[in-house]
Amino acid sequence: MTRAALLRPMHLLVAAIGIAFFAMTLAWWVLPLTLVTYLALVYLAASAPLFKRRILEGRESLTGAAPVLSGGEKASPEQRLRRLPNGETRTRVEAALAARDRALVAIENSGEAVRGLLQDAPPKLNLLLERLIDVAEKREQVAATAPHPDTAPDGLRRTARNAASEQKERELRTMDAQLSDAFEKISTLRPRVVRISTEVGNDAREAAGRLIADLDETLRHLDALLSGTSPR
């Protein structure tokens, strides 16, 4: 983590600018000021929860499995989001990613006891976002291939085309409902983490257990939707 912060391009740029300024002016105070600024930037980055998570996710992506429907590429949720077409689905996935980040920061900034109770939440939440984007990608694929109702005079062809259109519409409604439920669950996570941090004893354990159970349930529903089975 510290090595990544030391080698961060922005931090190295600050150091390079300071050294260049010293070389041009020979002002002795430039070197200690540059060093202090550089070390301060390194410390702030290394202690930032979002920076830690980004570095860890980058390491995991080197050995992790490729996400479903990603064409075999080992892309991050943010990269996959940019491939979604503009529209309501993409906007809601963006909101879900932001809500996930807020929840992870809340967990990281909570007390040691709460972090212990919620230690299973971050990996489940990251997996949930992967599945959410899987469903969003599948939803856009279905929408792009959905046939429009046919009004041609050929009765058999019109009936078959309309039946296919109705089937696609049912699939889209099902996926939209599951996406809406998942978005709602993710958006409430940060307030729930904050509430858990105010609880003690059994109340905190029960609240944390309910949060983990909700993540598991949402994951089961999304997995079932992707596999075409009913959630258990």
ZAMARGU-4260 file (C-alpha; in steps of 0.2 Angstrom, whole numbers, plus 5000, padded with zeros to 4 digits):
<rodrens>
0) 5000/5000/5000 | 5014/5012/5005 | 5024/5008/4989 | 5009/5011/4978 | 5007/5028/4987
5) 5025/5032/4985 | 5025/5028/4966 | 5008/5037/4963 | 5011/5048/4947 | 5004/5063/4955
10) 5015/5062/4970 | 5031/5059/4959 | 5026/5074/4949 | 5025/5085/4964 | 5043/5079/4969
15) 5049/5082/4951 | 5042/5100/4951 | 5051/5103/4968 | 5067/5097/4962 | 5067/5106/4946
20) 5062/5122/4955 | 5077/5120/4967 | 5089/5116/4952 | 5083/5133/4944 | 5084/5144/4960
25) 5096/5135/4971 | 5084/5140/4986 | 5089/5128/5000 | 5071/5129/5008 | 5063/5121/4992
30) 5070/5103/4995 | 5063/5101/5013 | 5047/5109/5008 | 5046/5097/4993 | 5050/5082/5004
35) 5037/5087/5017 | 5024/5090/5004 | 5028/5073/4995 | 5027/5063/5012 | 5011/5071/5017
40) 5003/5066/5000 | 5009/5049/5002 | 5003/5047/5020 | 4985/5054/5015 | 4984/5042/5000
45) 4990/5027/5010 | 4978/5030/5024 | 4963/5034/5013 | 4950/5019/5012 | 4946/5022/4994
50) 4964/5021/4989 | 4967/5005/4999 | 4952/4997/4991 | 4957/5003/4973 | 4974/4995/4976
55) 4967/4979/4983 | 4955/4977/4969 | 4968/4980/4956 | 4978/4966/4964 | 4963/4954/4965
60) 4959/4958/4947 | 4976/4950/4941 | 4970/4933/4948 | 4951/4934/4949 | 4939/4926/4938
65) 4932/4936/4924 | 4914/4944/4927 | 4899/4936/4919 | 4894/4943/4902 | 4910/4953/4901
70) 4917/4945/4886 | 4931/4936/4896 | 4939/4953/4900 | 4945/4956/4918 | 4937/4973/4919
75) 4932/4983/4934 | 4914/4988/4938 | 4918/5006/4933 | 4925/5000/4916 | 4910/4989/4913
80) 4899/5003/4918 | 4906/5014/4904 | 4901/5001/4891 | 4883/5002/4896 | 4872/5013/4884
85) 4867/5030/4891 | 4850/5028/4899 | 4840/5025/4915 | 4849/5008/4918 | 4867/5016/4917
90) 4862/5030/4928 | 4855/5019/4942 | 4871/5008/4941 | 4881/5023/4943 | 4871/5028/4958
95) 4873/5010/4965 | 4892/5011/4963 | 4893/5028/4972 | 4882/5020/4986 | 4893/5005/4987
100) 4908/5017/4990 | 4899/5026/5003 | 4895/5010/5012 | 4913/5004/5011 | 4920/5020/5018
105) 4907/5020/5032 | 4912/5002/5037 | 4931/5007/5036 | 4928/5022/5047 | 4917/5013/5060
110) 4924/5005/5076 | 4934/4989/5077 | 4919/4980/5084 | 4908/4985/5070 | 4921/4981/5057
115) 4922/4964/5065 | 4904/4961/5064 | 4903/4967/5046 | 4919/4959/5040 | 4909/4949/5027
120) 4900/4964/5020 | 4914/4972/5009 | 4917/4956/4998 | 4898/4952/4997 | 4895/4970/4992
125) 4908/4970/4979 | 4901/4954/4972 | 4884/4961/4972 | 4889/4976/4961 | 4897/4963/4949
130) 4881/4954/4948 | 4871/4970/4946 | 4881/4975/4931 | 4879/4957/4924 | 4860/4959/4925
135) 4861/4977/4918 | 4871/4971/4903 | 4859/4957/4900 | 4845/4969/4902 | 4852/4980/4888
140) 4856/4965/4877 | 4838/4959/4878 | 4831/4977/4875 | 4842/4978/4860 | 4836/4962/4852
145) 4817/4963/4857 | 4806/4962/4842 | 4792/4975/4840 | 4774/4969/4838 | 4770/4965/4820
150) 4755/4972/4811 | 4758/4963/4795 | 4743/4953/4787 | 4752/4936/4788 | 4743/4930/4804
155) 4755/4916/4808 | 4770/4927/4807 | 4762/4941/4816 | 4756/4930/4830 | 4774/4922/4832
160) 4782/4939/4832 | 4770/4946/4844 | 4772/4931/4856 | 4791/4934/4855 | 4789/4952/4859
165) 4778/4949/4874 | 4791/4936/4881 | 4805/4949/4879 | 4794/4962/4888 | 4791/4950/4902
170) 4810/4947/4904 | 4813/4966/4904 | 4800/4969/4917 | 4807/4955/4928 | 4825/4962/4926
175) 4819/4980/4930 | 4810/4974/4946 | 4826/4965/4952 | 4837/4979/4948 | 4826/4991/4957
180) 4826/4980/4972 | 4845/4979/4972 | 4847/4997/4970 | 4836/5001/4984 | 4845/4988/4996
185) 4862/4996/4991 | 4856/5014/4994 | 4851/5010/5012 | 4868/5002/5017 | 4877/5017/5023
190) 4863/5023/5035 | 4862/5005/5041 | 4881/5004/5044 | 4880/5021/5054 | 4865/5014/5064
195) 4875/4998/5068 | 4889/5008/5075 | 4878/5016/5087 | 4871/4999/5094 | 4879/4988/5107
200) 4879/4970/5111 | 4866/4959/5104 | 4857/4973/5095 | 4873/4977/5085 | 4875/4959/5081
205) 4857/4956/5076 | 4858/4972/5065 | 4874/4967/5057 | 4867/4949/5054 | 4851/4957/5045
210) 4862/4967/5034 | 4873/4952/5029 | 4857/4942/5026 | 4850/4955/5015 | 4866/4955/5004
215) 4865/4936/5003 | 4846/4937/4998 | 4849/4950/4985 | 4864/4940/4978 | 4853/4924/4977
220) 4840/4934/4967 | 4852/4941/4955 | 4861/4924/4952 | 4844/4916/4949 | 4839/4929/4937
225) 4856/4927/4927 | 4854/4908/4927 | 4835/4908/4923 | 4830/4899/4939 | 4819/4904/4953
230) 4828/4910/4969 | 4827/4899/4984
</rodrens>
